[in-house]
Amino acid sequence: MAKPKGGDHLLSWFYQLSDTRSYSDGVPQPITFTEIEAWSRLSRTRLKPHHIEALTMLDAAYRSEMGEAITYSNERRRREQGRK
């Protein structure tokens, strides 16, 4: 899939935010508005509303993909344990 033009800064910001996210039982938790605001302030990155919307959409897509991967992994582990 082709990467949209002009989105490099958004991906960079998302990766920075994602690196600090919390996990619960191996499941990535949403990046909160509080975390976005704190990161923006500390990094002195001025965000506009459409940037925040894009970051939260990226986060939702990331968590959806991770959720599917975790579900697949858990199902596979159960099948393998059932064979033993």
C-alpha positions as CSV (number, residue, x, y, z in Angstrom):
1,M,0.0,0.0,0.0
2,A,1.3,3.4,-0.9
3,K,2.0,5.9,1.8
4,P,0.1,9.2,1.4
5,K,2.2,12.2,0.4
6,G,2.8,14.8,3.1
7,G,2.1,12.5,6.0
8,D,5.6,11.7,7.1
9,H,5.4,14.2,10.1
10,L,2.1,12.6,11.3
11,L,3.7,9.1,11.2
12,S,6.7,10.3,13.0
13,W,4.5,11.9,15.7
14,F,2.4,8.8,15.9
15,Y,5.5,6.6,16.4
16,Q,6.8,8.9,19.1
17,L,3.4,8.7,20.9
18,S,3.0,5.0,20.4
19,D,6.4,4.3,21.9
20,T,5.1,5.6,25.2
21,R,1.7,3.9,25.2
22,S,0.7,1.5,28.0
23,Y,-0.3,-2.1,27.6
24,S,-2.7,-4.3,29.6
25,D,-2.3,-8.1,29.3
26,G,-0.2,-7.5,26.1
27,V,-3.0,-5.4,24.5
28,P,-2.1,-1.9,23.5
29,Q,-4.2,0.8,25.2
30,P,-5.4,3.9,23.4
31,I,-3.3,7.0,23.3
32,T,-5.3,9.5,25.3
33,F,-5.9,13.1,24.6
34,T,-4.1,13.9,27.8
35,E,-1.0,12.0,26.5
36,I,-1.2,13.8,23.1
37,E,-1.5,17.2,24.9
38,A,1.4,16.4,27.1
39,W,3.6,15.2,24.2
40,S,2.7,18.3,22.2
41,R,3.6,20.6,25.0
42,L,6.8,18.8,25.9
43,S,8.0,18.5,22.3
44,R,6.8,22.0,21.5
45,T,4.9,20.6,18.6
46,R,1.9,22.7,17.7
47,L,-1.0,20.5,16.8
48,K,-4.2,21.5,14.9
49,P,-7.5,19.7,15.3
50,H,-7.0,17.8,12.1
51,H,-3.6,16.5,13.3
52,I,-5.2,15.2,16.5
53,E,-8.0,13.5,14.5
54,A,-5.4,11.9,12.2
55,L,-3.3,10.7,15.2
56,T,-6.4,9.1,16.9
57,M,-7.4,7.5,13.6
58,L,-3.8,6.0,13.2
59,D,-4.0,4.8,16.8
60,A,-7.4,3.1,16.2
61,A,-6.1,1.4,13.1
62,Y,-2.9,0.3,14.9
63,R,-4.9,-1.1,17.8
64,S,-7.3,-2.9,15.5
65,E,-4.5,-4.6,13.6
66,M,-2.7,-5.5,16.9
67,G,-6.0,-6.9,18.3
68,E,-6.4,-9.2,15.3
69,A,-2.8,-10.3,15.6
70,I,-3.2,-11.1,19.3
71,T,-6.5,-12.9,18.7
72,Y,-4.9,-15.0,15.9
73,S,-1.9,-15.8,18.2
74,N,-4.1,-16.8,21.1
75,E,-6.2,-19.1,18.9
76,R,-3.1,-20.7,17.4
77,R,-1.7,-21.3,20.9
78,R,-5.0,-22.9,22.1
79,R,-5.0,-25.2,19.0
80,E,-1.4,-26.2,19.7
81,Q,-2.1,-26.9,23.4
82,G,-5.1,-29.0,22.4
83,R,-2.8,-31.3,20.3
84,K,-0.5,-32.1,23.3
